[in-house]
Amino acid sequence: MNNSQNAITVIYREHWQKLYIHAYNLLNDEESAKDVVNDVFCSVLESNERLTTEEDLLPLFFVMVRNRCIDQIRHQNVVHKNAERYLEELYSGWTVKEYREYEDKINRMQESIRQMAPQMRTVVEEFFLNEKKCAEISEKLCISDNTVRTHIARALKILRKQLTIFFKKKSYRGCHQFQ
């Protein structure tokens, strides 16, 4: 290990926590803060620059952590703005009547699900809302895969009938076709 790597190792051992707190204060997210600090250490280790003493490196690490946090915040802002723009474009062409019809369909669907038998309702919520596979649901509820599939098929039949929504028959995340 050369002097540069020794200095980086010392900073990692003695100052990682301070750098993490610095990143956390900027990001307000534990995992992101840890990732940023670790990424900074990796990028310094991967660079071939000769860095000598801890006194020279510690301020550099604080600046690098701050800059990475700023980059991450900017990226999150761009993602958020793009999501907002997408939603605006998606719903901007809707008339008030279309939007109310859509809301009404959602409300009727939720009410239909609430009126289902408790186990069927749980299966529907786990499968469609929580995106669980049939095997996961059957394990969680201690019922067979076939019972899960039957609940889903019957629930879809109820929803089709009550809401006149026609779902295509296809395989959903690990379950066979419904009839």
MODELLER restraints for C-alpha pairs under 7 A, 6 or more apart:
rsr = mdl.restraints
at = mdl.atoms
rsr.add(forms.Gaussian(group=physical.xy_distance, feature=features.Distance(at['CA:3:A'], at['CA:52:A']), mean=5.91, stdev=0.5))
rsr.add(forms.Gaussian(group=physical.xy_distance, feature=features.Distance(at['CA:4:A'], at['CA:50:A']), mean=5.90, stdev=0.5))
rsr.add(forms.Gaussian(group=physical.xy_distance, feature=features.Distance(at['CA:4:A'], at['CA:51:A']), mean=4.79, stdev=0.5))
rsr.add(forms.Gaussian(group=physical.xy_distance, feature=features.Distance(at['CA:4:A'], at['CA:52:A']), mean=4.95, stdev=0.5))
rsr.add(forms.Gaussian(group=physical.xy_distance, feature=features.Distance(at['CA:7:A'], at['CA:52:A']), mean=6.46, stdev=0.5))
rsr.add(forms.Gaussian(group=physical.xy_distance, feature=features.Distance(at['CA:7:A'], at['CA:53:A']), mean=5.73, stdev=0.5))
rsr.add(forms.Gaussian(group=physical.xy_distance, feature=features.Distance(at['CA:7:A'], at['CA:54:A']), mean=5.34, stdev=0.5))
rsr.add(forms.Gaussian(group=physical.xy_distance, feature=features.Distance(at['CA:11:A'], at['CA:54:A']), mean=6.53, stdev=0.5))
rsr.add(forms.Gaussian(group=physical.xy_distance, feature=features.Distance(at['CA:11:A'], at['CA:58:A']), mean=6.87, stdev=0.5))
rsr.add(forms.Gaussian(group=physical.xy_distance, feature=features.Distance(at['CA:19:A'], at['CA:37:A']), mean=6.53, stdev=0.5))
rsr.add(forms.Gaussian(group=physical.xy_distance, feature=features.Distance(at['CA:19:A'], at['CA:62:A']), mean=6.44, stdev=0.5))
rsr.add(forms.Gaussian(group=physical.xy_distance, feature=features.Distance(at['CA:20:A'], at['CA:33:A']), mean=5.88, stdev=0.5))
rsr.add(forms.Gaussian(group=physical.xy_distance, feature=features.Distance(at['CA:20:A'], at['CA:34:A']), mean=6.08, stdev=0.5))
rsr.add(forms.Gaussian(group=physical.xy_distance, feature=features.Distance(at['CA:20:A'], at['CA:37:A']), mean=6.08, stdev=0.5))
rsr.add(forms.Gaussian(group=physical.xy_distance, feature=features.Distance(at['CA:23:A'], at['CA:33:A']), mean=4.96, stdev=0.5))
rsr.add(forms.Gaussian(group=physical.xy_distance, feature=features.Distance(at['CA:23:A'], at['CA:65:A']), mean=6.35, stdev=0.5))
rsr.add(forms.Gaussian(group=physical.xy_distance, feature=features.Distance(at['CA:23:A'], at['CA:66:A']), mean=6.66, stdev=0.5))
rsr.add(forms.Gaussian(group=physical.xy_distance, feature=features.Distance(at['CA:23:A'], at['CA:69:A']), mean=6.44, stdev=0.5))
rsr.add(forms.Gaussian(group=physical.xy_distance, feature=features.Distance(at['CA:24:A'], at['CA:30:A']), mean=6.14, stdev=0.5))
rsr.add(forms.Gaussian(group=physical.xy_distance, feature=features.Distance(at['CA:24:A'], at['CA:33:A']), mean=4.99, stdev=0.5))
rsr.add(forms.Gaussian(group=physical.xy_distance, feature=features.Distance(at['CA:26:A'], at['CA:69:A']), mean=6.60, stdev=0.5))
rsr.add(forms.Gaussian(group=physical.xy_distance, feature=features.Distance(at['CA:27:A'], at['CA:33:A']), mean=6.57, stdev=0.5))
rsr.add(forms.Gaussian(group=physical.xy_distance, feature=features.Distance(at['CA:27:A'], at['CA:69:A']), mean=6.58, stdev=0.5))
rsr.add(forms.Gaussian(group=physical.xy_distance, feature=features.Distance(at['CA:36:A'], at['CA:65:A']), mean=6.53, stdev=0.5))
rsr.add(forms.Gaussian(group=physical.xy_distance, feature=features.Distance(at['CA:36:A'], at['CA:68:A']), mean=6.42, stdev=0.5))
rsr.add(forms.Gaussian(group=physical.xy_distance, feature=features.Distance(at['CA:36:A'], at['CA:69:A']), mean=6.87, stdev=0.5))
rsr.add(forms.Gaussian(group=physical.xy_distance, feature=features.Distance(at['CA:37:A'], at['CA:65:A']), mean=6.13, stdev=0.5))
rsr.add(forms.Gaussian(group=physical.xy_distance, feature=features.Distance(at['CA:40:A'], at['CA:64:A']), mean=6.58, stdev=0.5))
rsr.add(forms.Gaussian(group=physical.xy_distance, feature=features.Distance(at['CA:40:A'], at['CA:65:A']), mean=6.46, stdev=0.5))
rsr.add(forms.Gaussian(group=physical.xy_distance, feature=features.Distance(at['CA:109:A'], at['CA:159:A']), mean=6.88, stdev=0.5))
rsr.add(forms.Gaussian(group=physical.xy_distance, feature=features.Distance(at['CA:109:A'], at['CA:163:A']), mean=6.91, stdev=0.5))
rsr.add(forms.Gaussian(group=physical.xy_distance, feature=features.Distance(at['CA:112:A'], at['CA:159:A']), mean=6.89, stdev=0.5))
rsr.add(forms.Gaussian(group=physical.xy_distance, feature=features.Distance(at['CA:113:A'], at['CA:121:A']), mean=5.96, stdev=0.5))
rsr.add(forms.Gaussian(group=physical.xy_distance, feature=features.Distance(at['CA:114:A'], at['CA:121:A']), mean=6.78, stdev=0.5))
rsr.add(forms.Gaussian(group=physical.xy_distance, feature=features.Distance(at['CA:120:A'], at['CA:151:A']), mean=5.34, stdev=0.5))
rsr.add(forms.Gaussian(group=physical.xy_distance, feature=features.Distance(at['CA:123:A'], at['CA:137:A']), mean=6.75, stdev=0.5))
rsr.add(forms.Gaussian(group=physical.xy_distance, feature=features.Distance(at['CA:123:A'], at['CA:148:A']), mean=6.58, stdev=0.5))
rsr.add(forms.Gaussian(group=physical.xy_distance, feature=features.Distance(at['CA:123:A'], at['CA:151:A']), mean=6.82, stdev=0.5))
rsr.add(forms.Gaussian(group=physical.xy_distance, feature=features.Distance(at['CA:123:A'], at['CA:152:A']), mean=6.98, stdev=0.5))
rsr.add(forms.Gaussian(group=physical.xy_distance, feature=features.Distance(at['CA:124:A'], at['CA:152:A']), mean=6.20, stdev=0.5))
rsr.add(forms.Gaussian(group=physical.xy_distance, feature=features.Distance(at['CA:126:A'], at['CA:132:A']), mean=5.62, stdev=0.5))
rsr.add(forms.Gaussian(group=physical.xy_distance, feature=features.Distance(at['CA:126:A'], at['CA:137:A']), mean=6.84, stdev=0.5))
rsr.add(forms.Gaussian(group=physical.xy_distance, feature=features.Distance(at['CA:127:A'], at['CA:133:A']), mean=6.40, stdev=0.5))
rsr.add(forms.Gaussian(group=physical.xy_distance, feature=features.Distance(at['CA:133:A'], at['CA:173:A']), mean=5.98, stdev=0.5))
rsr.add(forms.Gaussian(group=physical.xy_distance, feature=features.Distance(at['CA:133:A'], at['CA:174:A']), mean=6.10, stdev=0.5))
rsr.add(forms.Gaussian(group=physical.xy_distance, feature=features.Distance(at['CA:134:A'], at['CA:145:A']), mean=5.99, stdev=0.5))
rsr.add(forms.Gaussian(group=physical.xy_distance, feature=features.Distance(at['CA:134:A'], at['CA:148:A']), mean=6.22, stdev=0.5))
rsr.add(forms.Gaussian(group=physical.xy_distance, feature=features.Distance(at['CA:134:A'], at['CA:174:A']), mean=6.65, stdev=0.5))
rsr.add(forms.Gaussian(group=physical.xy_distance, feature=features.Distance(at['CA:134:A'], at['CA:175:A']), mean=6.16, stdev=0.5))
rsr.add(forms.Gaussian(group=physical.xy_distance, feature=features.Distance(at['CA:135:A'], at['CA:145:A']), mean=5.92, stdev=0.5))
rsr.add(forms.Gaussian(group=physical.xy_distance, feature=features.Distance(at['CA:138:A'], at['CA:144:A']), mean=5.43, stdev=0.5))
rsr.add(forms.Gaussian(group=physical.xy_distance, feature=features.Distance(at['CA:138:A'], at['CA:145:A']), mean=5.44, stdev=0.5))
rsr.add(forms.Gaussian(group=physical.xy_distance, feature=features.Distance(at['CA:138:A'], at['CA:148:A']), mean=6.24, stdev=0.5))
rsr.add(forms.Gaussian(group=physical.xy_distance, feature=features.Distance(at['CA:149:A'], at['CA:175:A']), mean=6.95, stdev=0.5))
rsr.add(forms.Gaussian(group=physical.xy_distance, feature=features.Distance(at['CA:153:A'], at['CA:178:A']), mean=5.43, stdev=0.5))
rsr.add(forms.Gaussian(group=physical.xy_distance, feature=features.Distance(at['CA:153:A'], at['CA:179:A']), mean=6.49, stdev=0.5))
rsr.add(forms.Gaussian(group=physical.xy_distance, feature=features.Distance(at['CA:159:A'], at['CA:165:A']), mean=6.91, stdev=0.5))
rsr.add(forms.Gaussian(group=physical.xy_distance, feature=features.Distance(at['CA:160:A'], at['CA:166:A']), mean=5.73, stdev=0.5))
rsr.add(forms.Gaussian(group=physical.xy_distance, feature=features.Distance(at['CA:169:A'], at['CA:177:A']), mean=6.14, stdev=0.5))
rsr.add(forms.Gaussian(group=physical.xy_distance, feature=features.Distance(at['CA:169:A'], at['CA:178:A']), mean=6.17, stdev=0.5))
rsr.add(forms.Gaussian(group=physical.xy_distance, feature=features.Distance(at['CA:170:A'], at['CA:177:A']), mean=5.26, stdev=0.5))
rsr.add(forms.Gaussian(group=physical.xy_distance, feature=features.Distance(at['CA:171:A'], at['CA:177:A']), mean=4.91, stdev=0.5))
